[in-house]
């Protein structure tokens, strides 16, 4: 399994590292902003109860 991952990582990241890293970074940013929004809405609901 690890050897397969190393092969794909070597070919993909070797060709275009910036694209892959930026994509992962954007996914993280999106998830973080979504979780913050979710936490805020939960706090609002708590204050209403």
Secondary structure, DSSP 4 states (H G I P E B T S, - for coil): -HHHHHHHHHHHHHH-HHHHHHHHHHHHHHHHHHHHHHHHHHHHHHHH-
